[in-house]
Amino acid sequence: MRQLSTGTQRKVWLAAAFAVTAAVTLLDEPLNALDAASLEHLRATLAACARDPSRLWIVASHEPLGDEVHVAQRIELLSQ
């Protein structure tokens, strides 16, 4: 893992978070260090996760997650 770029490390950790079947998942600044294509994919994936009533996603981010995530019912946005 140490030899991977920061963005690639972030992708590995996000993949692990999405693979786990925990009832609650906290993502702290998940958009940091991601390229444009990865950001688009992550936003779409979070929007899809928001429609799953069996899991709660808590996302702490200083970056906008996108309109499709803001209107989602199961995404909790934390702000200062």
Stockholm file with secondary structure:
# STOCKHOLM 1.0

chainA/1-80         MRQLSTGTQRKVWLAAAFAVTAAVTLLDEPLNALDAASLEHLRATLAACARDPSRLWIVASHEPLGDEVHVAQRIELLSQ
#=GR chainA/1-80 SS CTTSCHHHHHHHHHHHHHHSCCSEEEEESTTTTCCHHHHHHHHHHHHHHHTCTTCEEEEECSSCCCHHHHTCSSEEEECC
#=GC SS_cons        CTTSCHHHHHHHHHHHHHHSCCSEEEEESTTTTCCHHHHHHHHHHHHHHHTCTTCEEEEECSSCCCHHHHTCSSEEEECC
//
